[in-house]
């Protein structure tokens, strides 16, 4: 047998059981007595057994009524807890955010998340690091709440908001012939071998568009699948590389890499906070979004 009980019926039943009176239950619920009686009668029809019995002028729970009262109390408690959880989320005393970060974003996101967690320690965060193709798939399948990446391709149902500059620079080994040259032309650097990310990566796309707009062909002599591999290959003298300035700060400070002074560079890009259009962000995710947009994110990064 299936029962189709409503929460309203459980509320009315609980009130009658508590007050042992239809009249007092009606007063406590601000309902008429006939309305209370009707709700109880409909509930008894669903249960298939009487829930109350009347002895003289007093009503009492039947055995079925006592069992139903026990389960009704448990259901009410669960709902009260659910309301508390929702209220906690609204007040950000809890919540969880699932973020996917482009591979180059892994050099930036931890500092942003550390600052956010300091302000909101009750919010837990899961962070995936993924290539551009995987990240776009995660967004399309609604597998993550938000993503941190370069500008997503046009034509997708995504909302992207820029929040941090992401300049791309040409890097070289400190002893490279161009390392001490100033105002280098694009044609001059294009004559050297380049270590590049794989086709389809956000950085690769931005670089190719930049050189194409300048009318200069740029050919990758070596393709690698990570920015770490680019940095190691450049340090080894295998060629020049193009990287986000955020990803090479430590190497520049240590003198292991050099940024070339090339005309027209850096390539100005941005980091974007991205989510599906129409996605209803959780309270925690919305506060994280506001956190990134309301302050100067660059000051959260190491010097």
N, C-alpha and C positions, 0 to 999 in steps of 0.2 A: 504494500500500500504506500502510495506517495502522498505527502502532505504539502500543500502550497500555502504556507503561513507567511504573513507579512510582519515586518518589524513593528508596525503599528498595533497589530493584534497582540504581539508579545508584550508591548508596552502596556496595553490596557489590561491584559491578563495579569501581569505582574503587579499592577496597581491594585486590582481587585483582591489579589491574593494577599498583598501587604496590609490593606485596610480592612479586609474581610467585610467589605461593604461596597455595593455598586454605587451608592450615593456618594460616599466619601471618595471613592476612586474617580467618579465623574468630576467632583470638585477639584481634586488635585490635578486632573488633566485638562481642566477647563472645557469639558464636554458635557453634553446632556446625558442624563441617566439612560434614556432609550438608546443613545448612540453607543454607550458602553455595553449595554446588554446585547446589542446587535453584534458588536465585535466579538464578545465572548461566545455568543451562539454560533457565529460563523466559524470560530476556532474549534468549538466542540464538534461541529459537523466535519471539519477537516480531520480532526483526531479520531472521531468515531466513537468517543466515549465521553461521558459527562466529566467536567473538570471541577465542578462545585456541587455541593449538596446543601440543602437548607434544612436546618433543624430549628423549629420555632421561628424566631425572627433573625437568627444568626446563620451565616453561610460558612461552610468549611470546604477545604480542598478534599477531593476524592483521592484515591490512590493514584489514578492517572494524573490528577491535578498536581499532586506532590512531585511526581516524576517530571511533569512538564515544567513546574516551577524551578526544579534543579537545573534543567537544561536551559531554561530561559535566563536564569541568572548567569550561567556560563557564557551564553551568547551575548548578553548585555555587557559583561565584563570584557569580552573580546572586542566588542564595538567601542567601548570606552577607551581601551588601549589603542585601538586604531586611530581614534580621534586625537589621542595624546601624541601619537607618532606624527600625525599630520601637522598638529600644532607645533611640535618640535621642529619639523622640517621648515615650517613657515618662519620660525624664529631662529633657524639655523643652529639648533642644538643637536643636529644629526644630519644624515644624508650621505649620499655616495655619488661620485662623479666618475664616469668612464670616459677617458680622453685618449684619442689616438694622435700621435705626433709624427710628423715627417722625420726621416732619418736625420736631416740637418737640424731639425727642431729639438733634437735630443740634447743639443749643446745649450739650449736656451730654456726649455720648459722646466727643468728641475729647479732653477733659481726662481722662476715665477711661482711654481707650486710650493716651494719652501716658504716664500713670503706669504702666500695665501694661507697655508696651513698654520702659520704663526698667528694669523688673525682669526682663523676658524678651525681650531684643533679637533673639533668634534666631527668634521666632515672628512670622510675617507675618500681616497682617490686611487683609481686604477689607471695606469698609463701604458699604452701599447706604443712601440716604436715600429713604424711600418714604412715601406716604400710608397710612392705616390699612387701606384695602381691599387695596392691593397687598401690604402687609406680611403680612396674614393669608393671602393667596394664596400668597406665598412660603413661609410656614410649612406650609401645607396640602400643598404640592407638594414639601416637603423640599428647597427650593432654597437654604436658608441653614441655618447651624448653630444660631444663636440670634438673637433679636430683642430690642431695647430699645424698650419701648412702654408706654402706659398699660394698665390691666387689660383683657385680651382679653374678648370676649363669652363668656357661659356657653354650654355645649353643644358647644364645640369640643374636640377631643382634644389639648389643650395643657396644658403645665405652666408656671405662672407664679409667680415668686418676687419679692416686693417687696424692693428694695434701697436705695431713695432716695426721700425725700419730694419731691413735686412740687406745691407750692401754687399754686392759681389765684387771681389777683387781678384787680380791675377797674382799668383804666388810663385816664387822661385826659390831655389837653393841660394843661401847667402853668397856663394861664390859664382853665381851665374853671371855671364857677361853683361846682362842688362840690369843687374841688381843695383848698380850705382849710377845708372843713366837716368836723366830727367826728361820729362815730356816725350815719352816714347810713343810713336805712332802705332795705330792698330795694325797697319800693314807690317810693321817691323816685328811685332810679337807673333803675328800669324805665320811668320816664316819659321818659327821654332815648333818642335813637336809638343803636343798638348796631351796631358792625361785628363780624361774626361769621365764623368759619370755615364752610366748606360743610357741608351736612347729611351726617352719617355720620362726621365727624372725631371723634376721641376727646375733644378739648376741648369741642366743640359738644355732644356727648352728655352729658358731665358737667355742663355749665352748665345745659342744659335740665332735666335731672333735679333739680338743686339748686333751681332756681326753681319747678319744678312741685311739689316737696315742700313748698315754702313757700307754695304756693297763689297764686303770682304769675305772670302771663303775661309772657313776655319775647319780643319780636319783633325779628328782625334787619332793620334797614333796609338794610343792605348786606352782601352775602356775598362773601368773598374766599377765595382758595385757599392762602394762606400767612400765617404769623405776621408776616413782614416787611411784608406789605401791610397787616395790621391796625395795626402800629405806625406806619407812614407815614400811614395814614388818620386815626388818632387824633391824631397830631401836627398834622395839617392842620386839625383842628377839626371833622371830619366826624361825630364821635360818640364814644361810649365803647367800650372794648374789654375783652375778658377774655383774659388770657394767663398762661402759666406764668411765675412769678416769675423762673425761671432765664433766660428769653428776653429779659428787659427790664432786666437789671442795668446794662448799660452806659448805656442811655438814662436810667435813674434817677440814676445817679452824675453824668451830664452835665447833668441838669436838663431834658432834652428831653421827659420823660414824668413823670407823677405817679401814685402808687397811691392810690386813694380809700379812706378809712377807712369801710368799709361793715360794718354789723352782720352777724355770722355768717360773715364772710369772714376769711381766705382759704378757698376750697374745698379741703379736704385730699384730695389724691390722692397716688399714688406712681408711680414708675417701676418697671417689672417687667422681669425677665430671663425671656424666654419661649422655649420650644422644644417640639417635638412630644412628646407622651407616649410613653414607651418608646424614644425616640431614644437611641442609644448615642453619647454625646458623646466626641469625640476627647480625647486627653490634654491638648492645648493648650486646647481649649474648656472642659474641666473645670477646669483651673487658672484660666482667665479667670473662670469662674463663681465659684469659691472666692475669687478675688481681690476680686470685687465684694461678696460676702456676708460676708467675714471682716473687713472694715475699714469704717470710717465713710466712705462714698463722698462725703458732703457736703464733707469737708475737702479733697478733690481738686479742687473747683471754685473758681474765682476768687471773691474777696470781692465 
